[in-house]
Amino acid sequence: MYEAHLPELATRPTLPSQRQAWLGFLAYLTPWRLGLASGVAVIAALLLTPLFITPLPVLLGRTLFVALLALLAFSAAGQWPRRLPSWLARWLFQVLVVGFSVPVATLLVYLVAVGGDIGSLLRSEGRLLGFLWIAGSGLLIGPLLAMGALYRQRDAEARSQALRFELERSELERRALDARLRLLQAQVEPHFLFNTLANVRALVETGSAQAAPVLGSLIAYLRAAMPRLHDEAASLGDELALVRAYLELMHLRMPDRLNYGIQVPAALLGLRFPPMALLTLVENAVRHGIDPSEEGGSIEVSGHRLDPDGPVCLWVSDSGVGLVQPMGAGTGLRNLRERLQVVYGASARLDLTENLPRGLRAEIQFSP
């Protein structure tokens, strides 16, 4: 029985509390709006002075009272009543309230001047004309100013809403990119781990004396690497530490066939860098370059940044068998390109070129 009323309640607009209404009323009475109302009152008094025998200070007091009371009425109509009929828009109600408040405020001013004797006001042609001039001027200017203020307010609210939508859209895009990066990274990690375990298994199956040291190095490497795999604040220095540990592991596996060197300027080590990006290139160099080569080879990991505000260039160069398949083929390199563009934008690049006299050079370029 009660559930039938829930949809109706859910569609009702949320009304502000009395405290929120008072805060909204006071927030509208800014120094700028009070100054504008006072300025309009001064201009009106100066323009009406030639038509009145009343001294300018008295006339100015009357126009100031009317202008400020109209401003208070306009601000109050924006908050109360808290619910209006469906056919009456809030902006129209505010304009109507300003139009009503101007003659009422003018009447109050003149009743004070005649001591509350309305009959005396009606019998005095001069006061009656003064009432009509002030009330008529207010009725001409007040609603126009009210509509202008409402237009500016609506324009400001539209810009604010557009800004909120843009911020929400940016946040959703950031979350989508984070999710995509985590997915790509999750695809890369098993790829590397299973390849390394396959190498260890090959050593065990052949009875190599290097099997135990290599397995120990692998365990030490994984203990150091696993906490960093999902670290969003990972740096290039962290990545190079993993690369060094991996190359040491591979050197233990084939000490006579693999040499390596790592030379990256210290100024670049603190840069943000996606985990396992360089490691993917180094692993490819070992697996597709050094392993298939009968005499082995060397791997160089290096980088530079020619301009302090320019792009960073990192590369992995090997002297292995070189290109034996189309450049850029393979899941690892395809995922790496996507990860780099997620982190650094569309300008990030991964290029593969032949290394003379033999081997391959994989180069990453990005702007931090």
LUMTIZA-469744 format. One record per residue (C-alpha): x, y, z; residue in one letter. Coordinates in steps of 0.05 Angstrom, whole numbers, padded with zeros to 5 digits, always signed. Layout:
N
XYZA/...
REM end
This chain:
368
+00000+00000+00000M/+00056+00048+00017Y/+00098+00031-00043E/+00048+00063-00090A/+00065+00132-00064H/+00140+00127-00073L/+00144+00147-00147P/+00103+00209-00133E/+00147+00230-00075L/+00210+00218-00116A/+00187+00266-00170T/+00175+00324-00123R/+00229+00378-00127P/+00273+00385-00067T/+00257+00449-00029L/+00310+00489+00006P/+00308+00492+00082S/+00292+00558+00117Q/+00365+00566+00134R/+00385+00556+00062Q/+00331+00606+00040A/+00357+00659+00088W/+00428+00647+00066L/+00407+00654-00007G/+00370+00718+00010F/+00430+00749+00044L/+00479+00723-00008A/+00443+00762-00062Y/+00452+00828-00025L/+00524+00837-00046T/+00560+00904-00041P/+00559+00909-00117W/+00482+00902-00121R/+00472+00949-00063L/+00518+00999-00097G/+00481+00991-00163L/+00413+01004-00130A/+00441+01065-00094S/+00472+01091-00159G/+00406+01084-00196V/+00371+01121-00139A/+00421+01178-00143V/+00413+01185-00218I/+00337+01184-00212A/+00339+01238-00158A/+00384+01282-00201L/+00339+01274-00262L/+00276+01289-00222L/+00303+01349-00185T/+00279+01401-00237P/+00208+01375-00228L/+00207+01380-00152F/+00207+01437-00102I/+00231+01387-00050T/+00305+01396-00032P/+00352+01347-00066L/+00373+01311-00001P/+00300+01296+00015V/+00286+01272-00055L/+00349+01230-00054L/+00327+01198+00011G/+00260+01179-00020R/+00291+01148-00083T/+00342+01111-00041L/+00287+01082+00002F/+00247+01060-00058V/+00308+01029-00094A/+00333+00991-00033L/+00264+00965-00014L/+00255+00941-00086A/+00322+00905-00082L/+00302+00871-00017L/+00235+00851-00047A/+00270+00822-00109F/+00318+00782-00066S/+00262+00757-00020A/+00219+00736-00080A/+00276+00692-00103G/+00269+00651-00039Q/+00197+00657-00015W/+00146+00629-00020P/+00183+00564-00023R/+00132+00533-00071R/+00098+00570-00128L/+00041+00549-00173P/+00063+00509-00233S/+00040+00564-00281W/+00081+00618-00247L/+00155+00618-00261A/+00202+00643-00206R/+00233+00697-00251W/+00164+00724-00270L/+00144+00726-00197F/+00207+00766-00179Q/+00193+00817-00234V/+00120+00824-00211L/+00142+00833-00139V/+00190+00889-00159V/+00134+00923-00198G/+00088+00919-00138F/+00140+00940-00087S/+00158+01006-00122V/+00090+01041-00114P/+00083+01011-00044V/+00151+01038-00023A/+00135+01106-00054T/+00069+01108-00017L/+00103+01093+00049L/+00152+01150+00038V/+00096+01200+00026Y/+00054+01174+00084L/+00114+01188+00129V/+00119+01258+00099A/+00045+01274+00114V/+00044+01239+00182G/+00002+01182+00158G/-00055+01226+00133D/-00072+01195+00066I/-00127+01247+00055G/-00075+01303+00059S/-00034+01266+00006L/-00093+01261-00041L/-00112+01334-00031R/-00041+01360-00045S/-00031+01364-00120E/+00044+01373-00112G/+00053+01312-00068R/+00008+01271-00112L/+00048+01290-00174L/+00113+01274-00137G/+00085+01206-00118F/+00067+01192-00190L/+00134+01215-00217W/+00175+01172-00168I/+00129+01111-00173A/+00125+01117-00249G/+00200+01123-00256S/+00210+01063-00210G/+00159+01022-00249L/+00197+01037-00313L/+00267+01024-00287I/+00256+00971-00232G/+00228+00914-00274P/+00280+00927-00329L/+00337+00922-00279L/+00305+00860-00248A/+00300+00825-00316M/+00373+00844-00331G/+00396+00816-00265A/+00356+00752-00277L/+00387+00745-00346Y/+00458+00753-00318R/+00442+00705-00262Q/+00415+00652-00310R/+00476+00662-00355D/+00523+00653-00296A/+00485+00590-00274E/+00489+00562-00344A/+00565+00574-00346R/+00572+00543-00278S/+00532+00482-00298Q/+00573+00475-00362A/+00636+00478-00321L/+00610+00424-00274R/+00592+00380-00333F/+00661+00391-00362E/+00694+00372-00296L/+00650+00310-00290E/+00667+00291-00362R/+00741+00300-00348S/+00736+00258-00285E/+00699+00203-00323L/+00752+00204-00378E/+00807+00200-00326R/+00775+00140-00294R/+00765+00107-00361A/+00839+00118-00378L/+00860+00091-00310D/+00817+00029-00321A/+00845+00020-00391R/+00917+00027-00366L/+00905-00024-00311R/+00876-00072-00362L/+00935-00064-00409L/+00984-00071-00351Q/+00949-00134-00328A/+00960-00163-00397Q/+01034-00146-00397V/+01052-00174-00328E/+01033-00248-00340P/+01067-00243-00408H/+01134-00225-00376F/+01127-00272-00317L/+01110-00334-00358F/+01167-00321-00406N/+01216-00316-00348T/+01190-00380-00316L/+01196-00415-00383A/+01270-00396-00384N/+01280-00423-00314V/+01244-00488-00333R/+01290-00496-00393A/+01351-00491-00347L/+01322-00543-00300V/+01305-00591-00356E/+01376-00587-00384T/+01406-00598-00315G/+01444-00532-00318S/+01483-00513-00256A/+01456-00442-00266Q/+01385-00464-00252A/+01388-00454-00176A/+01422-00385-00178P/+01375-00362-00233V/+01314-00385-00194L/+01340-00350-00132G/+01351-00286-00172S/+01281-00292-00200L/+01251-00298-00131I/+01290-00238-00107A/+01269-00200-00169Y/+01195-00215-00160L/+01198-00195-00087R/+01224-00127-00108A/+01181-00120-00170A/+01111-00141-00148M/+01098-00082-00100P/+01115-00033-00157R/+01073-00063-00212L/+01010-00024-00193H/+01045+00037-00166D/+01014+00098-00200E/+01071+00141-00176A/+01125+00096-00206A/+01186+00134-00234S/+01236+00120-00288L/+01287+00105-00233G/+01241+00050-00206D/+01234+00022-00276E/+01310+00021-00287L/+01319-00016-00222A/+01273-00071-00248L/+01308-00071-00315V/+01376-00079-00281R/+01349-00137-00239A/+01320-00171-00300Y/+01384-00164-00341L/+01424-00191-00283E/+01377-00250-00281L/+01386-00262-00355M/+01461-00254-00349H/+01462-00310-00297L/+01424-00353-00346R/+01472-00342-00404M/+01536-00309-00375P/+01577-00320-00438D/+01525-00296-00487R/+01496-00233-00456L/+01529-00167-00437N/+01490-00105-00418Y/+01498-00032-00399G/+01450+00020-00371I/+01466+00093-00379Q/+01409+00142-00365V/+01421+00213-00339P/+01405+00222-00265A/+01361+00282-00282A/+01311+00235-00315L/+01304+00185-00259L/+01249+00222-00222G/+01203+00227-00282L/+01136+00191-00279R/+01140+00127-00320F/+01091+00069-00330P/+01115+00005-00296P/+01145-00049-00341M/+01147-00004-00403A/+01223-00008-00413L/+01223-00078-00385L/+01178-00101-00443T/+01230-00075-00493L/+01288-00107-00455V/+01252-00173-00451E/+01238-00171-00526N/+01312-00156-00539A/+01332-00217-00499V/+01280-00264-00526R/+01279-00243-00600H/+01348-00214-00607G/+01400-00247-00562I/+01370-00316-00551D/+01364-00335-00625P/+01435-00310-00639S/+01488-00365-00637E/+01541-00318-00610E/+01494-00278-00565G/+01503-00203-00561G/+01497-00141-00518S/+01439-00097-00495I/+01445-00023-00482E/+01392+00017-00444V/+01401+00092-00450S/+01366+00158-00457G/+01372+00233-00461H/+01334+00299-00461R/+01366+00352-00503L/+01321+00409-00480D/+01298+00417-00407P/+01227+00428-00432D/+01232+00382-00492G/+01212+00309-00502P/+01249+00251-00469V/+01281+00197-00512C/+01295+00128-00483L/+01319+00068-00523W/+01338-00005-00517V/+01390-00026-00568S/+01413-00098-00579D/+01463-00132-00625S/+01422-00195-00635G/+01392-00224-00698V/+01353-00161-00715G/+01284-00157-00746L/+01256-00225-00762V/+01182-00203-00764Q/+01145-00139-00785P/+01161-00079-00741M/+01112-00069-00684G/+01083-00139-00687A/+01064-00175-00623G/+01017-00164-00565T/+01071-00136-00518G/+01092-00079-00565L/+01020-00063-00585R/+00999-00058-00512N/+01061-00017-00496L/+01042+00034-00549R/+00972+00040-00520E/+00998+00047-00449R/+01046+00103-00469L/+00990+00141-00504Q/+00944+00132-00443V/+00997+00161-00397V/+01029+00214-00441Y/+00978+00229-00495G/+00976+00217-00570A/+01045+00248-00581S/+01080+00190-00547A/+01117+00144-00596R/+01149+00076-00599L/+01194+00066-00660D/+01233+00004-00680L/+01293+00010-00726T/+01349-00035-00749E/+01415-00030-00712N/+01477-00031-00756L/+01513-00076-00767P/+01461-00121-00735R/+01408-00119-00682G/+01348-00076-00665L/+01337-00008-00632R/+01270+00005-00597A/+01261+00079-00580E/+01208+00113-00537I/+01194+00187-00543Q/+01146+00224-00496F/+01134+00291-00465S/+01128+00287-00389P/
REM end
